[in-house]
Amino acid sequence: MNHTKRILTILLAGLLAAGLVSCSSGGTNEETASADTAGQISADTAEEPVEIPEEPKGNGRSEVKDSLPETMDFGGTEVRVFSRGGDKDTLMEFSAEEMTGDVVNDAVFTRNLAVQERLNVKMNLILDNTLSRHSGAGNTIRASVTAGSDDYDLIGNAMYNTMPLVVDNMFLPLNTLPYLDFAAPWYNQAFLETTNLNGNNYVLMGELSQTMISGTFSMFFNKTLYNEYYNGTENLYDIVNEGEWTLDKMAALCEPIYTDTNGDGIANEGDTFGHFFTDTKTLGADSFFGAAKIDYLEKTDDGTYIYNGTSDRMVEFTEKMHKLLFENNNTLRTPNNNDQIMDTMKNHETVFTTWMLSGIDYLRDMNDDFGIIPMPKLNEAQENYTSYIHDGSSAFTIPVTAQNTEVTAAYLEAMSAESYRLVTPAYFETAIKAKYSRDSETSQMLDLIVSGVYLDYSYIYGQSLSTPIDTIRGILADATSCENAQSKLKSFEKATLKGFDRILKNYQDLLD
């Protein structure tokens, strides 16, 4: 066993001891800025290891094999990976300079070393630290490819900001490259299916996209405050498991909670509410809309596409959201957003708050008990709980200017597979479930939430369609807009369908 392999064995053993590989189941502002090179990740600085036994069997994900050849040697070829690194969520996808004891960092560090050792490649991580999950590198990518520059081998960029570049012929069709196994569990099958519009897939999203998992929209609730009002008579977990967690049920649970806590006779901040929602355009709209599974653009059995912005289901959604957000003092609305979005729940002022799973980071010091459940369904007839992922989650591409495409494809497959085996269990099973969630039911709810992730055409291709989700955000921003939702949505029908026809044509042109 050589020096680096022994190091990896030590690191894997440490992760196994922490229980990281025991999992058994599977807004938008673009900036062009200079990128910082984080350098090549190397094992040369690690301490001299001690031989230990091989990894034990029976560890679920750790035993799922990929289809790459057992022996691969690319002779130390450099793989240049461009990624965002402006916040914790994007930074953790690739950047881990050393073992720190943090479960996710150490899993990323181990994965990076394992893949480099396996393929005999060197990762050159090029981070743009000015870009967060809410921003994209589209201008930087476009400038590089348009100039014919071979600057990057693999690109990780915001989904919403990547898709317009696809139809402009910036990326290679990934299914024409060797080694990539699209049927593997580390790729998001719903995303692959939705983005395959001409028989080819130019973009991948999966478990290498850590922001996909951390960006899954969910409902957080203050369990202590909830129990003060319902004291076991309305068990939320039972309601979810029985399929009864709907917008109507949520509104019904919120209404009795309102209390004029500050005694000023006005429903305002300082009182106690059932629900918190920002009073401007917000990603909270994405979470409720995705949970209602309306499919703004829907593909029919005959291959045509229809607009559901004025459908009966959309009417039902806007009416029920009006009740929840603007009637009966169900909801407190303030400008709080992003890192302040959990504050009223933490402060024992509201029961329900919706945010991405990454919001759990803001609850580490919360005194009250909290839980996490899926977003509510539109109605009980809806079969499953569903959820959008944040449209700034990372999608991966290989630019048409890249030269070492065979090496990059093998690297992408190996990194995705190793993320499935190591990084996702570290983040989801250990960091979120075991470390931060405060009851066993929350762990079960998290499985339910992630299993319901889906995306529709309008969300994926939003930037090329005048951002339909931004229209929904505007509709839910105030009572008048919500009341007039149908006339607003009707005005976008022709332009949306025409825009999507243009996308389909551009895809076809890529084949010609």
C-alpha positions, -999 to 999 in steps of 0.1 A, spaced: 0 0 0 16 34 -10 17 65 11 -14 82 -3 -35 50 -2 -26 45 34 -37 81 42 -70 75 25 -75 43 45 -70 63 77 -94 90 66 -121 65 56 -118 47 88 -122 79 107 -154 87 88 -167 52 94 -160 55 131 -181 87 131 -210 68 113 -207 88 81 -211 60 56 -240 42 71 -268 57 50 -290 30 36 -312 50 12 -306 66 -14 -329 362 -60 -307 359 -88 -278 383 -95 -251 376 -120 -217 392 -116 -185 389 -135 -155 389 -112 -120 376 -111 -116 340 -98 -92 329 -71 -73 298 -76 -75 276 -46 -46 254 -58 -41 217 -62 -53 195 -34 -24 172 -23 -17 146 3 19 156 6 14 175 38 -5 147 57 11 130 86 27 96 83 -2 71 88 -5 38 105 -18 7 88 -54 -2 97 -79 -29 86 -99 -25 54 -133 -8 55 -160 -32 71 -188 -45 49 -224 -37 52 -223 1 52 -251 8 27 -240 36 3 -204 28 8 -209 -5 -10 -226 9 -41 -201 5 -69 -197 27 -100 -190 14 -135 -156 29 -139 -128 5 -147 -110 -7 -116 -76 5 -129 -74 40 -144 -43 61 -147 -43 95 -163 -7 102 -156 -12 131 -132 -33 152 -156 -46 184 -141 -84 188 -139 -94 224 -137 -127 228 -118 -145 261 -118 -169 266 -89 -185 293 -68 -172 298 -32 -189 330 -19 -208 313 9 -207 282 31 -231 263 8 -211 267 -24 -177 265 -7 -184 231 8 -190 214 -26 -152 212 -34 -131 232 -9 -115 213 20 -78 221 25 -73 198 55 -90 176 80 -106 198 107 -129 174 126 -160 189 109 -179 159 94 -187 175 61 -154 191 55 -136 159 63 -158 139 40 -151 164 11 -114 163 19 -114 125 18 -134 123 -14 -111 148 -32 -80 128 -23 -97 94 -30 -106 104 -66 -73 120 -73 -55 88 -61 -78 65 -80 -75 83 -114 -40 97 -109 -52 132 -116 -47 166 -98 -76 188 -90 -70 225 -97 -99 242 -79 -107 276 -94 -130 294 -70 -149 326 -76 -153 338 -40 -176 367 -51 -204 343 -61 -228 326 -37 -257 302 -42 -278 333 -51 -255 343 -80 -240 328 -112 -209 329 -133 -227 331 -167 -208 361 -180 -175 346 -170 -183 313 -187 -197 329 -218 -166 351 -222 -143 322 -219 -161 299 -243 -168 326 -268 -131 335 -269 -123 299 -276 -102 296 -244 -95 263 -228 -98 277 -193 -119 251 -175 -125 214 -177 -155 211 -154 -178 239 -144 -202 241 -115 -226 270 -117 -261 281 -106 -288 260 -124 -308 291 -134 -277 308 -148 -264 277 -166 -294 267 -187 -294 298 -211 -258 289 -220 -268 254 -230 -290 266 -259 -262 289 -269 -240 259 -276 -215 265 -247 -214 229 -234 -207 194 -247 -235 168 -248 -224 147 -218 -241 115 -230 -216 113 -259 -187 111 -235 -173 79 -220 -177 68 -183 -207 88 -174 -235 65 -162 -267 85 -162 -287 57 -145 -265 58 -115 -281 69 -82 -258 98 -77 -275 118 -105 -309 135 -102 -331 116 -126 -359 141 -126 -334 168 -137 -320 146 -164 -354 137 -178 -366 173 -178 -334 187 -194 -332 161 -221 -351 178 -249 -333 166 -280 -320 132 -269 -289 148 -253 -280 160 -218 -257 189 -216 -260 195 -178 -258 172 -148 -271 177 -113 -268 152 -85 -250 145 -53 -219 163 -63 -243 193 -61 -242 197 -23 -262 229 -28 -290 207 -43 -295 189 -10 -289 220 12 -312 239 -11 -343 217 -8 -372 237 5 -388 225 37 -411 237 65 -395 244 99 -416 247 130 -412 257 166 -422 226 184 -423 242 219 -446 270 208 -468 246 188 -472 224 218 -483 253 239 -513 257 217 -521 221 207 -505 200 235 -506 167 216 -541 171 202 -528 178 167 -496 158 161 -479 173 131 -459 142 122 -491 121 123 -508 147 101 -480 145 76 -479 107 76 -516 104 70 -514 126 39 -534 154 55 -507 182 56 -522 206 31 -525 244 27 -560 243 42 -547 223 72 -518 247 77 -541 277 77 -565 260 101 -537 253 125 -523 289 123 -555 308 128 -561 300 166 -524 308 174 -526 345 168 -523 364 201 -519 402 207 -488 396 228 -476 432 229 -511 444 238 -513 473 214 -545 461 197 -528 457 163 -516 426 146 -479 434 142 -444 424 151 -442 415 187 -474 395 186 -476 357 183 -485 342 149 -488 308 133 -466 315 103 -438 338 91 -434 350 55 -415 380 42 -435 410 29 -416 413 -4 -406 389 -32 -391 359 -16 -379 324 -21 -407 313 2 -429 315 -29 -407 289 -46 -412 265 -17 -450 268 -16 -453 267 -54 -431 236 -58 -450 219 -30 -483 224 -49 -469 206 -80 -487 228 -105 -462 223 -134 -463 258 -148 -453 242 -181 -464 206 -186 -455 181 -213 -485 161 -225 -485 125 -237 -484 136 -274 -452 156 -268 -467 190 -268 -465 215 -240 -493 234 -222 -494 264 -200 -509 259 -165 -506 294 -153 -544 299 -156 -554 263 -147 -579 254 -121 -550 241 -100 -533 275 -101 -566 293 -92 -569 270 -62 -533 276 -52 -535 315 -52 -568 314 -33 -554 292 -6 -522 312 -4 -543 344 0 -560 328 29 -528 317 45 -508 349 39 -534 377 42 -564 366 61 -573 358 98 -539 370 111 -524 336 100 -491 351 90 -466 377 102 -450 395 73 -418 416 78 -388 423 56 -368 396 73 -350 374 47 -321 351 42 -301 348 74 -328 366 94 -357 345 81 -356 321 111 -355 349 137 -392 351 147 -394 313 150 -362 313 172 -377 341 193 -408 322 202 -430 345 181 -441 323 151 -446 285 147 -440 279 110 -412 292 87 -402 279 53 -367 279 40 -340 257 25 -326 228 45 -295 249 50 -316 270 73 -309 245 100 -275 262 105 -294 292 119 -310 271 146 -280 257 164 -285 281 193 -323 279 194 -336 274 229 -370 260 219 -373 226 203 -379 226 166 -388 201 139 -388 199 101 -416 186 79 -424 187 42 -441 217 26 -479 213 26 -496 198 -4 -522 218 -24 -549 194 -13 -554 159 0 -560 146 -36 -523 154 -44 -506 120 -42 -472 130 -28 -454 157 -9 -431 175 -34 -404 201 -32 -384 224 -54 -347 229 -48 -333 264 -49 -326 274 -85 -292 286 -75 -281 250 -68 -251 238 -87 -254 222 -121 -223 207 -138 -211 211 -174 -181 206 -196 -174 235 -220 -171 229 -257 -136 244 -255 -123 217 -231 -96 194 -244 -92 165 -219 -129 155 -221 -122 118 -214 -103 126 -182 -130 151 -171 -158 127 -177 -141 100 -156 -134 126 -129 -170 138 -129 -183 103 -126 -158 94 -98 -165 126 -79 -203 121 -81 -201 85 -70 -178 93 -41 -201 121 -31 -229 96 -29 -208 72 -8 -192 98 15 -203 134 14 -241 130 13 -241 106 43 -219 131 61 -241 160 55 -276 145 55 -273 115 79 -248 128 104 -247 166 103 -284 173 98 -302 142 110 -280 131 139 -264 163 150 -289 191 145 -324 175 143 -339 171 178 -362 141 174 -364 108 155 -395 119 136 -375 148 120 -351 122 105 -380 104 89 -394 137 76 -361 145 60 -362 113 40 -398 122 29 -388 157 19 -358 147 -2 -377 119 -19 -402 144 -32 -377 167 -50 -388 176 -85 -384 204 -110 -405 217 -139 -395 233 -171 -404 268 -161 -381 266 -131 -352 251 -148 -353 273 -179 -367 303 -160 -340 328 -171 -349 322 -208 -387 325 -200 -387 359 -182 -384 340 -149 -420 327 -143 -411 319 -106 -404 356 -101 -440 362 -112 -452 339 -85 -430 356 -60 -446 389 -70 -481 375 -67 -474 363 -31 -458 396 -22 -490 414 -13 -527 408 -10 -537 428 -41 -513 410 -64 -526 377 -50 -562 387 -56 -554 397 -92 -532 367 -99 -552 352 -128 -551 384 -149 -514 387 -143 -507 351 -152 -530 352 -183 -509 380 -196 -478 358 -196 -493 328 -214 -483 336 -251 -449 349 -242 -441 319 -220 -452 293 -247 -434 313 -274 -402 314 -253 -403 277 -247 -408 270 -284 -377 290 -290 -358 269 -264 -370 237 -282 -359 251 -315 -325 260 -302 -320 225 -288 -329 211 -322 -304 235 -339 -277 220 -317 -283 187 -335 -283 202 -370 
